[in-house]
């Protein structure tokens, strides 16, 4: 491995260490998925793109020949991201599982295979290296931008539940190390995307600080659904008065309903029919006594 500057080794090692921490940062997320046996609101897109990016950088490093640090960390990344995706697919709902597998096959199998064949047969030497370098640059940007897909959800719900701070922190720190590594190697395919990676990471951390103690907002459904709920409660009250005549139905307005305080209690149909029959028997006895 050619070392063009004494600091290149230092930044390469630090980049490997921090990137390794980046790959491990989602572990609490996947531990939560494992415990709850569900993927909840988490998305597989960042991990699919990260796996593809690792595969691309390994190919680029093999062509470049003097980028051992890229080979080591991205090989580890491929293994870790594969484990994450396996856990996600296992615990995700059927619809999310199918879409994840389709995207995985489309991008990581067909897309990567097509790129590999085209660059091997249609480009040679330095041209091949430049083409693969530009492809790596573009997809490295998508790796940094992938967590931004949940920023809109964070702003709307005022909750950072699905945007783990460790991931944003280590992405930002790693971007700094890889920028200087690429800059010292004069490889701008490595350096340039990490500038935007640093900016994206800062934006995520700022958003986390702003909303980490904010009160979560639960987005309510349309007013028509609230009205439907009100009508349903009124119907339940009517049936309840048939079972227990001492109850007096109360007319509810949609604005009087506190969604947070509503508890849905299953109603046993047998008890309702028994109450109706008891009421009818009582009326028959009253009629009979009147006739006597």
Secondary structure, DSSP 8 states (H G I E B T S, - for coil): ---SSHHHHHHHHHHHHHHHHHHHHTHHHHHHHHHHTS-TT--SHHHHHHHHHHHHHHHHHHHHSS-HHHHHHHHHHHHHHHHHHHHHHHHS-HHHHHHHHHHHIIIIIIIHHHHHHHHHHH--HHHHHHHHHHHHHHHHHHHHHHGGGGHHHHHHHT--TTS-HHHHHHHHHHHHHHHHHHHHHT-HHHHHHHHHHHHHHHHHHHHHHHHTTS--------HHHHHHHHHHHHHHHHHHHHH-TT-------GGG--GGG-------HHHHHHHHHHHHHHHHHHHHHHH-
